[in-house]
Amino acid sequence: MSPGFVEGPRATRYRQRLAAIMRSPSCRAISFAIGTAPIHRNFFAETAAAIEGVPTGGTRKYNGVVHRQVQYGVHLRIDETAERASFDPDADLLTVPKESALDTLEDRAALISACVHVGLNLEGRNLHAPDSECAARICGQLYRMFESIADSDAEGEIAVKLHRLEPETPQDKAFYGVACKTLLHLRSVSLANLQARHALKPGSFMKIVSMAERDLLHAALVQGIGRRKRMAVAAAPRINAARPPSRFLALQAVDALAPGTVGDKPKLNLPRVPLIATEEKSEGKVVAFAQ
């Protein structure tokens, strides 16, 4: 007998809804790089698979309920009191607010930012904390833009919508500015491909954030733009060695899954791990079942 983790249906449904957001066209279109943090065209799809779970076997019954075995790349905990999502790389724990955070644009953008940290950690790219945080904030701003601006919008409409989306705080405006340049880069590349009669796939461009812009964003994180009281500037963090993310197996109740998700999905290149007991980091419990 080997112990396994049975996840509660609420957490399973939350994972599915979050993964669906990351597979949306707005996330697939995001592609840029800042320092050691690249956000490539498959970034969100691979992160979504790790959060939602990759099937590793068939189904089995436990306490009269049919479950399927999946492999997760991150623990998930729903915190009723949390205002924003956060990720702890040391514990591989994604803490998310209650389900209402999935309903508004601003809250979904905050969830996307937290999931960027998850994805960078899964890829071993969470090497430089300021770069990772900058990438997360830029992705949040880009998600807001792609959700609000259509490909068919004229330049005047885009200008009006961008003005409406502009954040209030000077610190957020710094990341918003870089996101605007990335959006305009996408549109210019799209127009060039249309003129050449070549179809442009989502996220097939890569906007490289310049070193000068990177330094300004790092300063915005450390000091806070527009503050009268100057904050003490900490020493520049060193690049950390990549730590392999944890993988663990769990049982999902089939009744908690959306229709059409019971069958096996295309598997990622995730290492197979032994089925071991895990600490109670999300809604669920530890049980034992036969291999």
VMD Tcl script that draws the C-alpha trace (Angstrom):
set ca {
  {0.00 0.00 0.00}
  {1.25 3.48 -0.87}
  {-0.12 6.71 0.59}
  {-1.52 9.32 -1.79}
  {-3.06 12.76 -1.58}
  {-6.79 13.16 -2.21}
  {-7.61 16.71 -3.20}
  {-10.93 18.27 -2.34}
  {-13.34 19.04 -5.21}
  {-13.26 22.78 -4.52}
  {-9.51 23.01 -5.11}
  {-9.81 20.82 -8.22}
  {-12.47 23.09 -9.73}
  {-10.38 26.17 -8.89}
  {-7.37 24.64 -10.65}
  {-9.49 24.00 -13.74}
  {-10.87 27.52 -13.93}
  {-7.42 29.03 -13.42}
  {-5.93 26.78 -16.11}
  {-8.69 27.81 -18.54}
  {-7.74 31.46 -18.04}
  {-4.09 30.71 -18.79}
  {-5.06 28.90 -22.00}
  {-7.05 31.90 -23.22}
  {-5.95 33.84 -26.33}
  {-4.98 36.79 -24.13}
  {-2.34 34.70 -22.35}
  {-1.19 32.87 -25.48}
  {-0.37 36.21 -27.11}
  {2.04 37.25 -24.33}
  {5.68 36.79 -25.29}
  {8.64 38.84 -24.06}
  {11.82 38.54 -22.06}
  {13.31 40.64 -19.29}
  {16.72 39.68 -17.95}
  {16.69 36.04 -16.86}
  {12.88 35.71 -17.16}
  {11.61 34.75 -20.65}
  {7.88 34.41 -21.25}
  {7.67 32.33 -24.43}
  {4.66 31.32 -26.51}
  {4.11 28.00 -24.66}
  {4.78 29.40 -21.19}
  {1.19 29.70 -19.97}
  {0.01 26.46 -21.58}
  {2.72 24.49 -19.79}
  {2.06 26.30 -16.52}
  {-1.66 25.59 -16.86}
  {-0.97 21.87 -17.30}
  {1.19 21.78 -14.16}
  {-1.50 23.57 -12.13}
  {-4.46 21.59 -13.48}
  {-2.63 18.26 -13.30}
  {-1.33 15.79 -15.86}
  {-3.10 12.38 -15.81}
  {-0.69 9.55 -14.96}
  {-3.01 6.56 -14.89}
  {-6.57 5.35 -15.02}
  {-9.37 5.80 -12.53}
  {-10.04 4.02 -9.25}
  {-12.62 4.08 -6.49}
  {-12.06 5.37 -2.98}
  {-14.92 5.47 -0.46}
  {-17.35 4.85 -3.30}
  {-16.15 7.88 -5.32}
  {-14.31 7.50 -8.63}
  {-10.94 9.28 -8.68}
  {-8.24 9.70 -11.30}
  {-4.53 9.95 -10.55}
  {-2.75 13.14 -11.70}
  {0.66 14.71 -11.27}
  {0.78 18.28 -10.02}
  {3.64 20.75 -10.26}
  {2.44 23.04 -7.47}
  {0.35 22.86 -4.31}
  {-2.75 25.07 -4.22}
  {-4.43 26.54 -1.15}
  {-7.57 28.70 -1.17}
  {-7.33 31.44 1.45}
  {-10.66 33.12 2.14}
  {-8.92 36.14 3.69}
  {-6.30 36.68 0.96}
  {-6.75 39.74 -1.25}
  {-4.21 38.69 -3.89}
  {-2.65 35.46 -5.04}
  {0.93 34.69 -4.02}
  {3.50 31.97 -4.66}
  {6.02 30.54 -2.20}
  {8.81 28.87 -4.22}
  {10.33 27.19 -1.17}
  {7.10 25.33 -0.43}
  {5.90 25.16 -4.07}
  {2.65 26.61 -2.73}
  {0.27 28.82 -4.72}
  {-2.09 30.65 -2.36}
  {-5.17 32.05 -4.06}
  {-8.14 34.13 -2.89}
  {-11.70 32.85 -3.02}
  {-13.45 32.06 -6.30}
  {-14.81 35.58 -6.80}
  {-11.26 36.60 -7.80}
  {-11.80 34.68 -11.04}
  {-14.67 36.94 -12.10}
  {-13.11 40.41 -12.45}
  {-10.43 41.59 -14.87}
  {-8.19 43.12 -12.22}
  {-8.31 40.04 -9.99}
  {-7.62 37.71 -12.91}
  {-4.62 39.84 -13.85}
  {-3.31 39.47 -10.29}
  {-3.74 35.68 -10.55}
  {-1.84 35.66 -13.85}
  {1.02 37.56 -12.18}
  {1.26 34.96 -9.42}
  {1.17 32.12 -11.97}
  {4.13 33.68 -13.79}
  {6.22 32.94 -10.69}
  {4.90 29.37 -10.75}
  {5.85 28.93 -14.41}
  {9.33 30.40 -14.00}
  {9.93 28.11 -11.03}
  {8.76 25.08 -13.02}
  {11.17 25.92 -15.83}
  {14.09 26.59 -13.51}
  {14.06 30.24 -14.59}
  {13.25 31.73 -11.20}
  {16.89 32.79 -10.91}
  {16.73 36.52 -10.21}
  {13.94 37.79 -7.97}
  {13.66 41.32 -9.48}
  {13.49 39.92 -13.03}
  {10.82 37.40 -12.02}
  {8.74 40.05 -10.27}
  {9.07 42.44 -13.21}
  {7.96 39.70 -15.62}
  {4.98 38.91 -13.40}
  {3.83 42.53 -13.26}
  {4.29 43.10 -16.99}
  {2.23 39.96 -17.70}
  {-0.55 41.25 -15.47}
  {-0.67 44.53 -17.39}
  {-0.52 42.77 -20.78}
  {-3.37 40.48 -19.80}
  {-5.54 43.51 -19.00}
  {-4.70 44.99 -22.41}
  {-5.27 41.84 -24.47}
  {-8.60 41.25 -22.71}
  {-9.75 44.79 -23.53}
  {-8.31 45.47 -27.00}
  {-9.43 43.55 -30.09}
  {-7.29 42.93 -33.15}
  {-9.77 44.87 -35.26}
  {-9.65 48.01 -33.09}
  {-8.48 51.16 -34.85}
  {-5.60 53.21 -33.52}
  {-7.96 55.76 -32.02}
  {-9.91 53.09 -30.16}
  {-6.69 51.56 -28.87}
  {-5.50 54.92 -27.53}
  {-8.80 55.45 -25.69}
  {-8.73 51.96 -24.16}
  {-5.08 52.24 -23.12}
  {-5.82 55.54 -21.42}
  {-8.71 53.89 -19.56}
  {-6.49 50.98 -18.48}
  {-3.64 53.16 -17.21}
  {-3.07 52.45 -13.49}
  {-3.02 55.16 -10.87}
  {0.16 54.48 -8.90}
  {3.52 55.61 -10.36}
  {5.03 52.19 -9.67}
  {2.34 50.36 -11.66}
  {2.67 52.93 -14.45}
  {6.30 51.89 -14.97}
  {5.27 48.30 -15.77}
  {2.25 49.51 -17.72}
  {4.57 51.54 -19.97}
  {6.70 48.50 -20.83}
  {3.52 46.48 -21.45}
  {2.29 49.18 -23.87}
  {5.51 48.92 -25.87}
  {5.15 45.15 -26.00}
  {1.56 45.47 -27.23}
  {2.54 47.94 -29.96}
  {5.41 45.65 -30.96}
  {2.92 42.81 -31.44}
  {0.65 44.96 -33.59}
  {3.50 46.18 -35.78}
  {4.76 42.61 -36.28}
  {1.22 41.47 -37.07}
  {0.77 44.18 -39.71}
  {4.11 43.32 -41.28}
  {3.13 39.67 -41.51}
  {-0.25 40.53 -42.99}
  {1.42 42.59 -45.70}
  {3.73 39.66 -46.43}
  {0.72 37.31 -46.37}
  {2.20 35.18 -43.62}
  {-0.04 34.05 -40.80}
  {1.27 35.08 -37.38}
  {0.69 32.55 -34.64}
  {-0.11 33.80 -31.11}
  {3.02 34.57 -29.14}
  {5.34 33.94 -32.06}
  {7.05 37.29 -31.52}
  {9.43 38.00 -28.64}
  {9.80 41.53 -27.29}
  {13.11 41.99 -25.47}
  {12.98 44.52 -22.65}
  {16.07 46.71 -22.89}
  {18.66 46.86 -20.13}
  {17.84 50.52 -19.48}
  {14.14 49.72 -18.99}
  {15.06 46.72 -16.86}
  {17.14 48.91 -14.55}
  {14.29 51.41 -14.22}
  {11.84 48.65 -13.32}
  {14.24 47.24 -10.75}
  {14.51 50.69 -9.21}
  {10.73 50.94 -9.14}
  {10.57 47.67 -7.19}
  {13.26 48.58 -4.70}
  {12.62 52.26 -4.13}
  {9.07 52.94 -5.22}
  {8.62 55.71 -7.76}
  {7.27 59.02 -6.51}
  {7.95 58.43 -2.81}
  {9.28 61.45 -0.97}
  {11.00 59.39 1.65}
  {13.88 57.56 0.05}
  {14.06 53.89 0.92}
  {17.32 52.19 1.70}
  {18.54 50.40 -1.41}
  {19.37 46.78 -0.67}
  {22.31 45.01 -2.23}
  {21.62 43.63 -5.67}
  {20.45 40.03 -5.31}
  {22.68 37.38 -6.79}
  {21.50 34.92 -9.37}
  {20.39 31.80 -7.56}
  {20.99 28.27 -8.71}
  {17.91 26.72 -10.26}
  {16.15 24.30 -7.89}
  {14.10 21.49 -9.43}
  {10.41 22.03 -8.66}
  {8.58 19.40 -6.68}
  {6.23 16.99 -8.41}
  {3.63 15.03 -6.49}
  {0.80 12.69 -7.32}
  {-2.76 13.16 -6.14}
  {-6.25 11.77 -6.64}
  {-8.93 13.97 -8.19}
  {-12.60 13.20 -7.74}
  {-13.99 12.65 -11.25}
  {-17.30 14.28 -10.22}
  {-15.40 17.54 -9.62}
  {-14.02 17.64 -13.17}
  {-15.55 19.59 -16.02}
  {-17.16 17.47 -18.76}
  {-14.66 16.03 -21.20}
  {-11.65 16.05 -18.86}
  {-11.70 12.50 -17.56}
  {-9.60 11.06 -20.39}
  {-5.85 11.38 -20.55}
  {-4.43 14.63 -21.88}
  {-1.19 15.09 -23.84}
  {1.56 14.67 -21.30}
  {4.36 17.14 -20.73}
  {7.98 16.19 -20.18}
  {7.49 15.93 -16.43}
  {9.57 13.47 -14.41}
  {7.69 10.53 -12.98}
  {7.78 10.62 -9.21}
  {6.95 8.02 -6.56}
  {3.57 8.33 -4.95}
  {4.36 9.63 -1.49}
  {2.49 11.32 1.30}
  {2.33 15.11 1.11}
  {1.59 17.65 3.77}
  {-1.89 19.11 3.88}
  {-1.28 22.24 1.82}
  {-4.59 22.34 0.00}
  {-8.12 21.21 0.69}
  {-7.85 17.43 1.05}
  {-6.39 14.60 3.09}
  {-3.82 11.80 3.00}
  {-5.09 8.28 2.41}
  {-3.67 4.93 1.30}
  {-4.49 2.91 -1.79}
  {-2.98 0.04 -3.72}
  {-0.64 0.77 -6.65}
}
mol new
graphics top color blue
foreach p $ca { graphics top sphere $p radius 0.5 }
foreach p [lrange $ca 0 end-1] q [lrange $ca 1 end] { graphics top cylinder $p $q radius 0.2 }
display resetview
